[in-house]
């Protein structure tokens, strides 16, 4: 469990690499300290590699193969491919000066995940926002207008990349209270509602509305995003805060959040009922 602000953040490809190397190390019964001594390095370097903070160079990877008795050519090739991906410049590099490190980590998880499950009780999830809603929200933050403009473009690119990937799914619980928390203007909110209604027709998005006036709907889970990687990496949970974010990898803690999220989904409106409720809010001209 790590709280990220502006320190070096773990990226998904590096985490996949580190997770695989840790499993191989444990399989041969070596401690991180023993590996560090045999590599003539430091235990902290081994720890940073396994946590995904840094990735090993090719010569280090060959040493890991020897130490961990990784002789299967397919496994070696998989690790080499992960190493290449981990060293490639990320597409969001152009926005690294305006996007905080924790947000860059989140985007890397989005890139590698096959399914994202999310609940946001304050504002709509970034992948659900219209450009106008996103701009109005971003402009409330700190920094100059030029930085806000870059963050709007960054969010647009993030959304485009997600929607252009046919194998990705977003299961999102929308808290009805977020729709009563006005952002920008009435016109922006109406446009955002129309966008949500349109997304209910997109098979990549599954929306559930958590009604505000339902005693059985409990939202104590708080802001939580769960990333599933189809077995390539253990499921990760992320909780965003005001000035950073908590990356949760502990299996029991992740499992508790997954179960709480599943209960919230079960007690929220199903997708077809969500669409009807959104249309009713729009038709009654709440804004």
Secondary structure, DSSP 8 states (H G I E B T S, - for coil): -EEESSS----HHHHHHHHHHHHHHHHTT--HHHHHHHHTS-HHHHHHHHHTSS---HHHHHHHHHHHT---HHHHHHHHHHHHHHHS--GGGGGTTTS-HHHHHHHHHHHH-SEEEEEESSS--GGG--HHHHHHHHTTSSS-HHHHHHHHHHHHHHHHHHHT-TT-EEEEEEEHHHHTS--S-HHHHHHHHHHHHHHTTSTTEEEEEE-TT-TT---TT-SEEEEE-TTSS--EEEEE-SS-EEEE--HHHHHHHHHHHHHHHHHSB-HHHHHHHHHHHHHTT--
